[in-house]
Amino acid sequence: MKFEKGKTFVVSEMVDYAEGGVISKELIHSNAGSVTLFSFDAGQGLSEHTAPFDAFIQVVDGEMLLNVEGTDNHIKAGEGFVIPSGARHSVKAEQQFKMIITMVRG
């Protein structure tokens, strides 16, 4: 689906699910930060990593398992979570889910 600034869109329809995969679509990118939409198929994930900035996660479909500094957080559609800068975190899809991650630099 094409993304057009200045127009209404349905976030959860901006990326499809890919069997056995993860898809990302960057909606906004600037020196100040980025907003990226992801879809994760069941069984997929991201290995543990850190980011130098706070990251705001919003789940828009399904439910994700987010581990931050050794603590599991189940985040459902409509819920959000802020990962503090420098925190070790990983993502696991126990089921399909879609999320938006907003990174703000500085």
N, C-alpha and C positions, 0 to 999 in steps of 0.2 A: 504494500500500500504506500502510495506517495504521501510524504509529509509536507505540508505547506504552512508556513508561518502566517499568522493572522486569520486562521480558519479553525473551526471546531473539529476535533477528531476524537475517536474512541481509542483510548490508550491501549487497551488489551487487544485491539485489532491491528495494531501497528507492526507486530511481529507474529509469525506463526510458530508452531512447535515443529521441530525437526527430529525425526526418529533417531534416538541415540546421540543427540547433539545439543549444542548451546548456540543461540543466535543473539547477536547484539545489534542495536541500531542507535547510533548517536543522533540525538535530536537537537542538542545545542552544544557548541564547543567554542570556548573563547579563552583568553588569558586568565579570566576570572574563575573558570571552572567548566564543568560539563554536566549534561543530563543524558543518560543512556538507558535505553529500554532493553531488557534481556528476557529471553525465554529459555527455560531449562527443561529438557525431557527427563522423565523419571530415571533415576540412577546416575544422573550427571552431577557435576559440581565444579568447584574451584578449590584447588589445594590452598593450604594455609599461606597467607601473605600479609603484608602491612601496606598502608598507604600514608603518605606524609600529610594528609588533610582529613578533616572530618568527612564522613560519607553518610548521606541520608538515604536510607532504603525505604521504598514503598512497595508493598506487594499488591499487584493489581489483579492477579488471578491465581488460584490455588493456595498452596502453603509451602514455605521454605524452611529449611533448618539452617540457621546461621550460628556458627560457633565463634564466640568472641572471647579470647583469653581463657579458653578451656570450658566456657559455659555455653550449653546449648540453648538456643532461643528459637521457638517455633513461631513464625510470623505468618499470619493469615492475610488473605485479601482484605484490603481496607486498613491494615495496620502498618505502622512504620517503626523504624529503629535508626538511631544515630550511632555509627561506629566511630569511636574517638580516634583521632589521628594517632598513628603509631601502634594501634592495637592489633595483635595477631588475630586473624579471622579466616574462616573458611566457609564454603557454602556447599550444602548437599541437598539434592532434590530427591526426597523420598517419594514424591509424586510430581507431576508436571506443575510448573509455576512460572509466572511472569513477574518481573520487578522493574522498578525504575531506581537507578542510583544517581544521586545528585552529589557531585564533588565540588566543593567550594575551596579554591586556593587562597592562601594567605592567612 
